[in-house]
Amino acid sequence: MSLRRDALPRVHHLDFRLPNEVSNLPPTMKPNYQGKNIAVLGAGRSGKAAAHLLADEGAKVTLLDSAPEEKLTGLEPLRAKGVYLLCGPLADEDPTVYDLGVYSPGIDPELALARNFSRKNIPIIGELELGWQFSSIPAIGITGTNGKTTTTELIAQMLNACGQRTVACGNIGKPLVEAAREGGDLAVLTVEVSSFQLETIHEFHPAVAVWLNFAPDHLDRYRSIREYREAKLRIFENQTPNDTAVVNVAEDLPGLKAKVVTFSAWSNEGDFSLGDGWILYDQQPVLNLAEAKLRGPHNAENMMAALAVGRARGLSFEEMVRPLCAYRAQLHRLELIRTIDGVDYINDSKATNLDALEKALLSATKPIVLIAGGKDKGFAFNAIAPLVARKVRRAVLIGEIADRIAHDWHNTTECEVVTSLSAAVERAQAIAHSGETVLFSPGTSSFDMFKSYADRGDQFRALVRGLPENKS
């Protein structure tokens, strides 16, 4: 029997209070997990890091994952520490009532594994919260629908270059648990934070919280856009007037307790704005965009947010500009792969929602042959149909949502549906003209066909590199 989505328990609607001896602690006091019976849900990198920490703290740890054991890796060091592993149906049906459950960020509340816990009213935190409990280092938290990774890396590169040692962690690179335990001489943690991670926070408290933007996403996980937004807003929950909130001026975020610094590439109302090719602060030029390697208004906003964070950390604009301008975008973010017969092939596999696809289209200066599609995340593509009409000459669509996109764009641009990414690349080369761009910007996530957006982008890159020249 299938359950209706609105009938299922949601993790972030549960009571997240911890056992008495580990709740409402001063920031300098670590919780005592000695002898506690604790379950960690999810055997990915974050879950394994959490299990290692808890085992080292003397807890009785069970690691649960719905996948069969043969698909999991890196378990032997955990077994050596006495961590017990439950996999597959045994994990989904585990009857044990634990003292605490620790969720990995990728655990969907609707999974059988999670529902089994919610039914038993076991106190729950996430790996992010667990890492925070064992951290004595201040944090910068970065959230937003798009641009989180770029901005997190920008900030980390800038701070390290300016002598404030940090590491980019959280939803990028190292889990917060690992980064916090290895803190050593770090001055601050630079933490990318997703809505999934914020669902299960309790005391996580970034001294600087960054809200880049907000757009519909993850409607396969949340029942509404409002619910998704409420999860992300929790990044400000524990801030005080001594903290800083860096927010996009386009966002209405009432009730913030921290000092607010605003930015916008589209309005001159923010503390940071654009003018004559410069990033301005208080209407004074501070960074010449012609000297930066990042392009596009969305990346200008990412750099504004980084500058605001640096100001909150006591840095001067003179210190910050050089490392920000030197930053290069990472793979899968408007990455030029090749130019073949006058056609640019761009990998934007990181575009996992409509807002990211919209930004990719806005950044283009040439006519586009667009490759889009993937997992059906519950939102419609007709919202960007006018932009598609202006920018896209042809669209080649893949994945389980391909037919829906074709329907939404049927009055907008010519669309065709193909069965694989390989077929899409071949078709795009066949129809692209010299002076155009083949843009791979899916506009949704990849899990219907690929392991991740990175796997998807790697496959696109390999396919493009294998294309012949002189197609005629």
ROLUMLO-751446 format. One record per residue (C-alpha): residue in one letter; x, y, z. Coordinates in pm, 1 decimal. Layout:
<pts>
+----+----------+----------+----------+
: aa :       px :       py :       pz :
+----+----------+----------+----------+
:  a :        X :        Y :        Z :
...
+----+----------+----------+----------+
</pts>
This chain:
<pts>
+----+----------+----------+----------+
: aa :       px :       py :       pz :
+----+----------+----------+----------+
:  m :      0.0 :      0.0 :      0.0 :
:  s :    135.4 :    342.0 :    -88.3 :
:  l :    109.1 :    635.6 :    150.6 :
:  r :      5.0 :    984.4 :     46.4 :
:  r :    285.8 :   1237.0 :     80.1 :
:  d :     78.1 :   1463.5 :    305.5 :
:  a :     10.3 :   1170.5 :    538.1 :
:  l :    376.9 :   1105.5 :    608.1 :
:  p :    563.7 :   1239.6 :    911.0 :
:  r :    816.4 :   1511.2 :    832.4 :
:  v :   1148.4 :   1521.4 :   1012.9 :
:  h :   1151.9 :   1896.9 :   1066.4 :
:  h :    807.2 :   1886.8 :   1227.4 :
:  l :    927.8 :   1660.8 :   1507.5 :
:  d :   1042.4 :   1765.8 :   1854.1 :
:  f :   1419.2 :   1786.3 :   1830.2 :
:  r :   1486.3 :   1818.4 :   2201.4 :
:  l :   1779.2 :   1609.5 :   2313.6 :
:  p :   1810.3 :   1400.3 :   2629.3 :
:  n :   1837.4 :   1626.0 :   2934.6 :
:  e :   2209.0 :   1582.2 :   2986.0 :
:  v :   2291.0 :   1705.3 :   2634.9 :
:  s :   2032.3 :   1982.6 :   2583.0 :
:  n :   2066.1 :   2357.0 :   2641.2 :
:  l :   2440.7 :   2332.9 :   2686.3 :
:  p :   2677.7 :   2629.3 :   2702.0 :
:  p :   2870.0 :   2654.1 :   2374.3 :
:  t :   3193.3 :   2543.7 :   2542.6 :
:  m :   3052.6 :   2223.6 :   2695.1 :
:  k :   3050.8 :   1905.4 :   2488.9 :
:  p :   2762.4 :   1659.2 :   2534.0 :
:  n :   2825.1 :   1335.5 :   2716.8 :
:  y :   2742.7 :   1040.8 :   2491.4 :
:  q :   2931.3 :    783.9 :   2697.2 :
:  g :   2727.2 :    463.1 :   2705.9 :
:  k :   2438.1 :    609.2 :   2506.0 :
:  n :   2270.4 :    384.5 :   2250.2 :
:  i :   2281.3 :    593.2 :   1931.2 :
:  a :   2179.0 :    518.4 :   1573.3 :
:  v :   2335.1 :    691.7 :   1273.7 :
:  l :   2115.8 :    685.5 :    963.7 :
:  g :   2302.3 :    677.3 :    634.0 :
:  a :   2642.4 :    520.0 :    564.7 :
:  g :   2777.2 :    787.8 :    330.3 :
:  r :   3069.1 :   1011.8 :    419.1 :
:  s :   2873.1 :   1222.0 :    670.1 :
:  g :   2720.0 :    920.1 :    841.4 :
:  k :   3050.4 :    739.5 :    871.6 :
:  a :   3215.6 :   1052.7 :   1012.5 :
:  a :   2937.4 :   1082.9 :   1271.4 :
:  a :   2971.9 :    715.1 :   1366.1 :
:  h :   3347.9 :    754.9 :   1413.0 :
:  l :   3301.8 :   1053.4 :   1642.5 :
:  l :   3031.8 :    890.2 :   1853.0 :
:  a :   3230.3 :    567.2 :   1889.2 :
:  d :   3532.1 :    769.5 :   2003.2 :
:  e :   3307.6 :    939.5 :   2259.4 :
:  g :   3211.6 :    603.6 :   2408.9 :
:  a :   2864.2 :    566.7 :   2260.1 :
:  k :   2715.5 :    235.8 :   2151.4 :
:  v :   2675.5 :    309.8 :   1781.9 :
:  t :   2459.6 :    137.4 :   1521.8 :
:  l :   2501.0 :    251.2 :   1159.5 :
:  l :   2188.9 :    192.1 :    949.3 :
:  d :   2152.6 :    213.6 :    572.9 :
:  s :   1880.7 :     91.2 :    337.8 :
:  a :   2136.0 :    -18.8 :     78.2 :
:  p :   2273.2 :   -374.8 :     72.9 :
:  e :   2608.3 :   -410.2 :    246.9 :
:  e :   2796.0 :   -490.6 :    -75.5 :
:  k :   2721.9 :   -139.0 :   -201.8 :
:  l :   2875.6 :     28.6 :    103.3 :
:  t :   3244.3 :    108.2 :    147.9 :
:  g :   3483.0 :    211.2 :    424.7 :
:  l :   3315.1 :      5.4 :    696.7 :
:  e :   3608.3 :   -190.5 :    839.2 :
:  p :   3753.4 :     98.0 :   1046.8 :
:  l :   3411.1 :    144.5 :   1202.5 :
:  r :   3376.3 :   -222.8 :   1281.1 :
:  a :   3718.0 :   -205.6 :   1447.8 :
:  k :   3572.6 :     57.9 :   1681.8 :
:  g :   3275.8 :   -162.3 :   1766.8 :
:  v :   3018.6 :      7.4 :   1545.0 :
:  y :   2737.3 :   -231.1 :   1454.8 :
:  l :   2602.3 :   -224.2 :   1096.8 :
:  l :   2243.0 :   -286.1 :    987.4 :
:  c :   2167.4 :   -282.6 :    613.0 :
:  g :   1873.2 :   -326.2 :    379.2 :
:  p :   1532.5 :   -434.8 :    516.8 :
:  l :   1684.9 :   -503.8 :    859.3 :
:  a :   1771.9 :   -135.0 :    886.3 :
:  d :   1430.6 :    -20.3 :    762.1 :
:  e :   1250.5 :   -238.5 :   1015.8 :
:  d :   1486.7 :   -208.9 :   1314.2 :
:  p :   1265.7 :   -222.1 :   1628.7 :
:  t :   1525.8 :    -76.2 :   1866.9 :
:  v :   1435.0 :    238.8 :   2058.9 :
:  y :   1760.1 :    436.2 :   2066.2 :
:  d :   1856.9 :    723.0 :   2294.6 :
:  l :   1929.6 :    938.3 :   1990.3 :
:  g :   1920.0 :    925.6 :   1610.2 :
:  v :   2170.8 :   1113.8 :   1393.8 :
:  y :   2059.0 :   1177.7 :   1036.2 :
:  s :   2290.8 :   1212.4 :    740.9 :
:  p :   2190.0 :   1508.4 :    517.6 :
:  g :   2071.6 :   1286.8 :    232.5 :
:  i :   1819.4 :   1093.9 :    440.8 :
:  d :   1473.2 :   1176.2 :    310.7 :
:  p :   1210.6 :   1183.6 :    589.0 :
:  e :    983.6 :    977.7 :    365.4 :
:  l :   1220.8 :    682.2 :    343.8 :
:  a :   1115.3 :    372.7 :    536.3 :
:  l :   1435.0 :    406.7 :    739.4 :
:  a :   1336.7 :    756.2 :    858.8 :
:  r :    968.0 :    677.7 :    908.0 :
:  n :   1063.3 :    388.3 :   1132.0 :
:  f :   1242.9 :    635.8 :   1358.2 :
:  s :    977.5 :    905.9 :   1356.6 :
:  r :    712.6 :    655.9 :   1464.1 :
:  k :    915.8 :    574.3 :   1777.0 :
:  n :    961.1 :    941.4 :   1878.7 :
:  i :   1336.0 :    904.2 :   1912.1 :
:  p :   1514.6 :   1239.3 :   1957.8 :
:  i :   1682.1 :   1335.3 :   1629.9 :
:  i :   1965.5 :   1562.5 :   1524.1 :
:  g :   2160.0 :   1587.5 :   1199.4 :
:  e :   2529.4 :   1534.9 :   1130.6 :
:  l :   2568.6 :   1914.4 :   1106.5 :
:  e :   2432.3 :   1961.9 :   1457.6 :
:  l :   2650.1 :   1681.5 :   1592.9 :
:  g :   2959.3 :   1843.9 :   1444.2 :
:  w :   2860.5 :   2177.9 :   1595.8 :
:  q :   2832.3 :   2021.3 :   1940.5 :
:  f :   3199.7 :   1925.9 :   1920.1 :
:  s :   3327.0 :   2246.9 :   1766.1 :
:  s :   3491.5 :   2531.7 :   1955.2 :
:  i :   3540.7 :   2737.6 :   1637.7 :
:  p :   3307.1 :   3014.1 :   1511.0 :
:  a :   3126.0 :   2944.7 :   1187.0 :
:  i :   3017.1 :   3120.5 :    870.6 :
:  g :   2703.8 :   2953.3 :    731.8 :
:  i :   2609.1 :   2991.1 :    364.6 :
:  t :   2270.1 :   2891.2 :    227.8 :
:  g :   2057.4 :   2970.6 :    -76.2 :
:  t :   1894.8 :   2781.5 :   -359.2 :
:  n :   2188.3 :   2848.9 :   -592.3 :
:  g :   2547.0 :   2964.7 :   -562.1 :
:  k :   2618.9 :   2806.4 :   -222.7 :
:  t :   2924.3 :   2608.8 :   -333.2 :
:  t :   3080.3 :   2890.1 :   -534.8 :
:  t :   3029.7 :   3138.2 :   -250.8 :
:  t :   3159.0 :   2895.7 :     12.6 :
:  e :   3473.7 :   2836.4 :   -191.7 :
:  l :   3513.3 :   3210.5 :   -261.1 :
:  i :   3495.9 :   3288.9 :    108.9 :
:  a :   3736.0 :   3010.1 :    204.7 :
:  q :   3990.7 :   3114.5 :    -60.1 :
:  m :   3961.1 :   3479.4 :     43.9 :
:  l :   3995.0 :   3416.2 :    417.3 :
:  n :   4292.9 :   3183.3 :    378.7 :
:  a :   4468.4 :   3435.7 :    154.1 :
:  c :   4403.9 :   3706.0 :    414.8 :
:  g :   4553.5 :   3503.8 :    699.1 :
:  q :   4231.7 :   3375.9 :    857.6 :
:  r :   4274.4 :   3001.6 :    825.0 :
:  t :   3955.3 :   2817.6 :    736.1 :
:  v :   3822.1 :   2515.4 :    551.7 :
:  a :   3518.5 :   2485.3 :    325.9 :
:  c :   3298.7 :   2213.8 :    474.3 :
:  g :   2942.9 :   2103.5 :    550.1 :
:  n :   2744.7 :   2035.1 :    233.7 :
:  i :   3071.8 :   2060.7 :     39.1 :
:  g :   3390.9 :   1861.9 :     94.1 :
:  k :   3435.9 :   1753.6 :    454.3 :
:  p :   3132.7 :   1700.5 :    674.6 :
:  l :   3122.9 :   1945.8 :    963.1 :
:  v :   3193.1 :   1657.9 :   1202.3 :
:  e :   3531.7 :   1598.9 :   1037.2 :
:  a :   3620.4 :   1966.3 :   1006.5 :
:  a :   3527.6 :   2043.8 :   1367.5 :
:  r :   3729.5 :   1753.5 :   1507.9 :
:  e :   4033.3 :   1844.9 :   1299.1 :
:  g :   3994.3 :   2216.4 :   1376.3 :
:  g :   4338.5 :   2269.1 :   1522.4 :
:  d :   4451.7 :   2620.0 :   1434.3 :
:  l :   4147.6 :   2712.6 :   1223.5 :
:  a :   4019.5 :   3065.2 :   1287.4 :
:  v :   3671.3 :   2994.9 :   1151.0 :
:  l :   3468.9 :   2725.7 :    973.9 :
:  t :   3318.4 :   2812.9 :    634.1 :
:  v :   3009.2 :   2593.7 :    614.1 :
:  e :   2783.7 :   2537.1 :    314.5 :
:  v :   2443.1 :   2456.2 :    461.0 :
:  s :   2151.7 :   2293.2 :    278.7 :
:  s :   1785.7 :   2299.1 :    376.8 :
:  f :   1814.0 :   1925.5 :    449.6 :
:  q :   2084.3 :   1993.2 :    708.0 :
:  l :   1893.7 :   2281.5 :    864.4 :
:  e :   1585.3 :   2064.7 :    921.2 :
:  t :   1755.8 :   1895.4 :   1216.4 :
:  i :   1957.2 :   2171.9 :   1385.4 :
:  h :   1915.7 :   2253.7 :   1753.0 :
:  e :   2198.9 :   2486.3 :   1856.0 :
:  f :   2389.4 :   2544.0 :   1529.4 :
:  h :   2478.6 :   2912.5 :   1542.3 :
:  p :   2677.6 :   3078.0 :   1262.7 :
:  a :   2833.5 :   3408.2 :   1364.9 :
:  v :   2782.2 :   3514.8 :   1003.1 :
:  a :   2483.6 :   3368.8 :    816.1 :
:  v :   2458.1 :   3422.0 :    438.6 :
:  w :   2127.4 :   3398.6 :    246.9 :
:  l :   2214.8 :   3416.6 :   -122.9 :
:  n :   1877.0 :   3373.0 :   -292.0 :
:  f :   1562.1 :   3166.0 :   -288.5 :
:  a :   1375.3 :   2989.0 :   -568.5 :
:  p :   1147.0 :   2683.5 :   -595.5 :
:  d :   1336.7 :   2357.7 :   -550.6 :
:  h :   1316.7 :   2019.1 :   -379.1 :
:  l :    940.5 :   1992.5 :   -418.5 :
:  d :    994.3 :   1618.0 :   -435.9 :
:  r :   1095.2 :   1643.4 :    -68.5 :
:  y :    885.6 :   1932.2 :     65.2 :
:  r :    510.1 :   1962.4 :     51.4 :
:  s :    526.0 :   2328.8 :    -48.1 :
:  i :    764.4 :   2609.7 :   -133.7 :
:  r :    679.8 :   2762.6 :    203.6 :
:  e :    797.0 :   2449.5 :    383.6 :
:  y :   1124.9 :   2453.1 :    188.7 :
:  r :   1175.2 :   2821.3 :    272.5 :
:  e :   1102.2 :   2765.5 :    642.4 :
:  a :   1370.6 :   2497.1 :    655.9 :
:  k :   1629.7 :   2731.7 :    504.8 :
:  l :   1531.6 :   3020.9 :    733.0 :
:  r :   1648.8 :   2818.9 :   1031.3 :
:  i :   2004.5 :   2932.7 :    951.2 :
:  f :   1914.9 :   3257.1 :   1136.8 :
:  e :   1734.5 :   3087.1 :   1424.6 :
:  n :   2009.4 :   3105.7 :   1687.0 :
:  q :   2173.4 :   3430.8 :   1582.5 :
:  t :   2194.8 :   3726.0 :   1823.2 :
:  p :   2246.6 :   4103.5 :   1778.1 :
:  n :   2620.0 :   4036.5 :   1801.1 :
:  d :   2608.0 :   3832.7 :   1477.2 :
:  t :   2580.3 :   3930.2 :   1110.9 :
:  a :   2319.4 :   3828.1 :    852.5 :
:  v :   2426.2 :   3879.8 :    489.6 :
:  v :   2113.4 :   3874.4 :    274.6 :
:  n :   2001.2 :   3942.0 :    -80.6 :
:  v :   1807.8 :   4268.8 :    -86.9 :
:  a :   1538.3 :   4099.9 :   -299.0 :
:  e :   1442.5 :   3874.4 :     -8.3 :
:  d :   1185.7 :   3963.7 :    255.2 :
:  l :   1336.4 :   3819.1 :    573.2 :
:  p :   1157.8 :   3984.1 :    867.4 :
:  g :   1253.1 :   3934.9 :   1228.4 :
:  l :   1628.3 :   3886.1 :   1187.7 :
:  k :   1805.9 :   3943.2 :   1518.2 :
:  a :   2154.7 :   3992.8 :   1373.1 :
:  k :   2305.2 :   4301.0 :   1210.3 :
:  v :   2189.7 :   4290.5 :    845.4 :
:  v :   2413.8 :   4359.4 :    544.1 :
:  t :   2243.7 :   4353.6 :    202.9 :
:  f :   2356.2 :   4303.7 :   -156.7 :
:  s :   2206.6 :   4295.7 :   -506.2 :
:  a :   2322.8 :   4290.9 :   -867.2 :
:  w :   1978.7 :   4412.2 :   -979.9 :
:  s :   1905.7 :   4698.7 :   -742.0 :
:  n :   2100.5 :   4991.0 :   -599.9 :
:  e :   1922.7 :   4958.8 :   -265.7 :
:  g :   2171.5 :   4714.2 :   -114.2 :
:  d :   2484.3 :   4793.9 :     84.6 :
:  f :   2661.8 :   4619.5 :   -204.5 :
:  s :   2544.7 :   4688.1 :   -561.1 :
:  l :   2667.9 :   4711.9 :   -921.5 :
:  g :   2763.6 :   5017.3 :  -1120.7 :
:  d :   2968.5 :   5073.4 :  -1437.0 :
:  g :   3125.6 :   4728.1 :  -1421.3 :
:  w :   3222.1 :   4756.7 :  -1054.0 :
:  i :   3096.4 :   4610.3 :   -729.6 :
:  l :   3006.7 :   4906.9 :   -513.1 :
:  y :   2992.5 :   4935.4 :   -135.6 :
:  d :   2788.6 :   5229.7 :    -11.6 :
:  q :   2797.7 :   5349.3 :   -376.2 :
:  q :   3179.5 :   5352.0 :   -378.4 :
:  p :   3371.5 :   5116.3 :   -617.3 :
:  v :   3557.5 :   4833.5 :   -446.2 :
:  l :   3602.2 :   4553.7 :   -706.4 :
:  n :   3644.0 :   4581.9 :  -1082.4 :
:  l :   3452.5 :   4292.6 :  -1238.7 :
:  a :   3675.3 :   4303.0 :  -1547.3 :
:  e :   3959.4 :   4178.7 :  -1326.9 :
:  a :   3759.6 :   3882.7 :  -1189.7 :
:  k :   3752.4 :   3538.5 :  -1351.8 :
:  l :   3387.2 :   3482.1 :  -1260.2 :
:  r :   3127.5 :   3616.0 :  -1501.1 :
:  g :   2758.7 :   3703.5 :  -1483.4 :
:  p :   2538.6 :   3900.9 :  -1238.7 :
:  h :   2478.6 :   3591.9 :  -1025.3 :
:  n :   2852.4 :   3555.6 :   -968.3 :
:  a :   2877.7 :   3927.2 :   -892.1 :
:  e :   2627.7 :   3863.8 :   -611.5 :
:  n :   2834.9 :   3570.5 :   -488.1 :
:  m :   3138.6 :   3799.6 :   -468.6 :
:  m :   2933.1 :   4068.4 :   -290.9 :
:  a :   2833.8 :   3813.4 :    -28.0 :
:  a :   3199.0 :   3712.6 :     16.2 :
:  l :   3302.1 :   4076.7 :     56.3 :
:  a :   3031.0 :   4126.5 :    318.2 :
:  v :   3154.4 :   3824.0 :    510.7 :
:  g :   3509.5 :   3956.7 :    498.4 :
:  r :   3395.1 :   4291.5 :    632.4 :
:  a :   3219.6 :   4114.0 :    918.1 :
:  r :   3550.5 :   3934.9 :    987.0 :
:  g :   3738.2 :   4266.0 :   1001.4 :
:  l :   3909.5 :   4253.3 :    661.3 :
:  s :   3968.4 :   4549.5 :    430.3 :
:  f :   3855.5 :   4560.5 :     67.9 :
:  e :   4220.6 :   4596.0 :    -36.0 :
:  e :   4298.0 :   4258.1 :    124.1 :
:  m :   3994.8 :   4079.3 :    -17.7 :
:  v :   3985.9 :   4186.3 :   -382.6 :
:  r :   4293.3 :   4000.8 :   -508.7 :
:  p :   4193.9 :   3648.6 :   -388.6 :
:  l :   3833.8 :   3699.8 :   -499.7 :
:  c :   3940.2 :   3803.3 :   -849.7 :
:  a :   4176.2 :   3504.2 :   -870.4 :
:  y :   3903.0 :   3248.9 :   -797.1 :
:  r :   3814.1 :   3015.5 :  -1084.6 :
:  a :   3474.9 :   2847.3 :  -1109.6 :
:  q :   3481.1 :   2476.5 :  -1033.9 :
:  l :   3376.4 :   2195.1 :  -1264.7 :
:  h :   3014.0 :   2165.6 :  -1380.8 :
:  r :   2940.7 :   2537.9 :  -1339.6 :
:  l :   2922.6 :   2698.9 :  -1686.5 :
:  e :   3238.6 :   2506.4 :  -1772.4 :
:  l :   3354.7 :   2547.5 :  -2133.2 :
:  i :   3453.0 :   2198.9 :  -2252.4 :
:  r :   3540.5 :   2249.6 :  -2619.8 :
:  t :   3472.7 :   2465.7 :  -2921.1 :
:  i :   3399.6 :   2244.0 :  -3222.5 :
:  d :   3326.9 :   2386.1 :  -3567.4 :
:  g :   3256.5 :   2723.5 :  -3410.2 :
:  v :   3016.1 :   2582.3 :  -3148.2 :
:  d :   3090.1 :   2621.5 :  -2775.3 :
:  y :   3000.6 :   2321.1 :  -2556.1 :
:  i :   2928.7 :   2425.9 :  -2196.8 :
:  n :   2880.3 :   2194.1 :  -1899.3 :
:  d :   2642.1 :   2340.8 :  -1639.9 :
:  s :   2543.7 :   2011.9 :  -1478.0 :
:  k :   2533.6 :   2186.0 :  -1138.4 :
:  a :   2208.7 :   2352.3 :  -1254.4 :
:  t :   1973.4 :   2129.8 :  -1053.6 :
:  n :   1673.6 :   2366.8 :  -1046.4 :
:  l :   1494.2 :   2624.3 :  -1258.4 :
:  d :   1665.8 :   2923.4 :  -1100.3 :
:  a :   2010.3 :   2785.5 :  -1189.1 :
:  l :   1898.0 :   2714.2 :  -1544.9 :
:  e :   1757.6 :   3067.0 :  -1568.4 :
:  k :   2092.3 :   3215.2 :  -1459.0 :
:  a :   2276.9 :   3004.7 :  -1717.3 :
:  l :   2045.2 :   3127.8 :  -1993.4 :
:  l :   2082.3 :   3488.9 :  -1881.2 :
:  s :   2461.7 :   3462.0 :  -1889.8 :
:  a :   2465.3 :   3340.0 :  -2252.5 :
:  t :   2556.8 :   3581.3 :  -2531.9 :
:  k :   2502.6 :   3341.6 :  -2826.7 :
:  p :   2200.1 :   3145.6 :  -2952.1 :
:  i :   2158.3 :   2823.2 :  -2754.7 :
:  v :   2094.8 :   2460.0 :  -2831.6 :
:  l :   1989.3 :   2350.2 :  -2485.3 :
:  i :   2017.7 :   2002.6 :  -2334.7 :
:  a :   1791.8 :   1984.9 :  -2027.4 :
:  g :   1591.0 :   1742.3 :  -1815.6 :
:  g :   1634.3 :   1475.8 :  -1551.8 :
:  k :   1445.4 :   1384.7 :  -1236.4 :
:  d :   1090.1 :   1510.5 :  -1191.0 :
:  k :   1117.4 :   1726.2 :   -877.3 :
:  g :    761.1 :   1849.8 :   -885.7 :
:  f :    789.1 :   2192.5 :  -1044.5 :
:  a :    678.9 :   2314.8 :  -1387.5 :
:  f :    914.3 :   2458.4 :  -1648.1 :
:  n :    665.9 :   2704.5 :  -1800.1 :
:  a :    782.3 :   2973.4 :  -1555.5 :
:  i :   1092.2 :   3034.4 :  -1768.3 :
:  a :    924.4 :   2984.0 :  -2106.8 :
:  p :    955.3 :   3353.6 :  -2208.0 :
:  l :   1330.7 :   3346.4 :  -2139.1 :
:  v :   1364.6 :   3018.5 :  -2329.5 :
:  a :   1184.8 :   3177.8 :  -2623.1 :
:  r :   1444.2 :   3458.1 :  -2631.4 :
:  k :   1756.2 :   3251.6 :  -2573.3 :
:  v :   1703.0 :   2893.4 :  -2696.5 :
:  r :   1675.6 :   2803.0 :  -3064.7 :
:  r :   1630.2 :   2428.1 :  -3004.9 :
:  a :   1595.7 :   2212.2 :  -2693.3 :
:  v :   1699.2 :   1847.9 :  -2663.2 :
:  l :   1537.2 :   1689.1 :  -2357.5 :
:  i :   1627.0 :   1384.7 :  -2147.3 :
:  g :   1512.7 :   1208.0 :  -1832.5 :
:  e :   1182.3 :   1131.1 :  -1667.4 :
:  i :   1066.0 :   1493.8 :  -1688.6 :
:  a :   1147.9 :   1539.7 :  -2059.7 :
:  d :    789.1 :   1508.4 :  -2184.6 :
:  r :    664.3 :   1756.5 :  -1924.3 :
:  i :    924.3 :   2012.4 :  -2028.1 :
:  a :    834.7 :   1962.3 :  -2393.0 :
:  h :    469.9 :   2025.3 :  -2302.5 :
:  d :    554.0 :   2338.1 :  -2102.2 :
:  w :    766.3 :   2478.3 :  -2385.6 :
:  h :    562.5 :   2363.3 :  -2685.7 :
:  n :    470.4 :   2724.4 :  -2778.6 :
:  t :    817.0 :   2851.6 :  -2688.1 :
:  t :   1085.4 :   2669.8 :  -2884.2 :
:  e :   1124.5 :   2353.7 :  -3086.4 :
:  c :   1181.6 :   2057.0 :  -2855.2 :
:  e :   1271.1 :   1695.5 :  -2908.3 :
:  v :   1299.5 :   1412.5 :  -2657.3 :
:  v :   1581.2 :   1157.8 :  -2666.7 :
:  t :   1650.0 :    856.1 :  -2449.7 :
:  s :   2004.1 :    920.1 :  -2325.2 :
:  l :   2264.5 :   1187.8 :  -2268.6 :
:  s :   2475.5 :   1032.7 :  -2542.7 :
:  a :   2191.8 :   1068.8 :  -2789.7 :
:  a :   2133.9 :   1426.8 :  -2673.4 :
:  v :   2496.3 :   1525.8 :  -2732.9 :
:  e :   2497.7 :   1366.8 :  -3078.1 :
:  r :   2170.7 :   1536.8 :  -3167.2 :
:  a :   2288.8 :   1875.6 :  -3035.3 :
:  q :   2601.6 :   1858.1 :  -3250.7 :
:  a :   2392.0 :   1770.6 :  -3553.6 :
:  i :   2164.7 :   2074.3 :  -3520.2 :
:  a :   2402.2 :   2338.8 :  -3377.0 :
:  h :   2535.6 :   2608.3 :  -3610.4 :
:  s :   2869.0 :   2786.8 :  -3596.2 :
:  g :   2843.7 :   3082.4 :  -3357.7 :
:  e :   2598.2 :   2902.7 :  -3125.7 :
:  t :   2635.8 :   2739.1 :  -2785.0 :
:  v :   2539.6 :   2386.5 :  -2684.7 :
:  l :   2447.3 :   2437.2 :  -2320.7 :
:  f :   2400.7 :   2137.8 :  -2090.7 :
:  s :   2201.3 :   2293.1 :  -1807.7 :
:  p :   1948.4 :   2031.5 :  -1689.3 :
:  g :   1735.9 :   2250.5 :  -1460.8 :
:  t :   1670.1 :   1958.7 :  -1227.7 :
:  s :   1857.2 :   1687.5 :  -1039.8 :
:  s :   2014.1 :   1378.0 :  -1186.6 :
:  f :   1916.4 :   1078.5 :   -978.2 :
:  d :   1685.0 :    927.8 :  -1236.5 :
:  m :   1982.3 :    854.8 :  -1467.1 :
:  f :   2308.9 :    938.9 :  -1285.8 :
:  k :   2475.4 :    903.7 :   -946.3 :
:  s :   2502.0 :   1280.6 :   -899.0 :
:  y :   2528.9 :   1608.9 :  -1087.1 :
:  a :   2907.3 :   1552.9 :  -1093.2 :
:  d :   2869.0 :   1209.0 :  -1253.2 :
:  r :   2626.6 :   1361.9 :  -1502.1 :
:  g :   2868.5 :   1644.1 :  -1584.3 :
:  d :   3164.6 :   1407.1 :  -1613.4 :
:  q :   2973.4 :   1196.4 :  -1863.4 :
:  f :   2878.3 :   1504.1 :  -2065.8 :
:  r :   3241.2 :   1618.2 :  -2069.5 :
:  a :   3360.1 :   1277.2 :  -2190.1 :
:  l :   3094.8 :   1266.4 :  -2461.5 :
:  v :   3186.4 :   1612.9 :  -2589.2 :
:  r :   3555.0 :   1533.0 :  -2589.5 :
:  g :   3476.8 :   1230.8 :  -2804.2 :
:  l :   3288.2 :   1426.6 :  -3069.4 :
:  p :   3445.1 :   1448.3 :  -3414.5 :
:  e :   3525.3 :   1781.7 :  -3572.0 :
:  n :   3409.3 :   1893.4 :  -3916.7 :
:  k :   3068.3 :   1726.7 :  -3880.8 :
:  s :   2974.9 :   1826.7 :  -4232.8 :
+----+----------+----------+----------+
</pts>
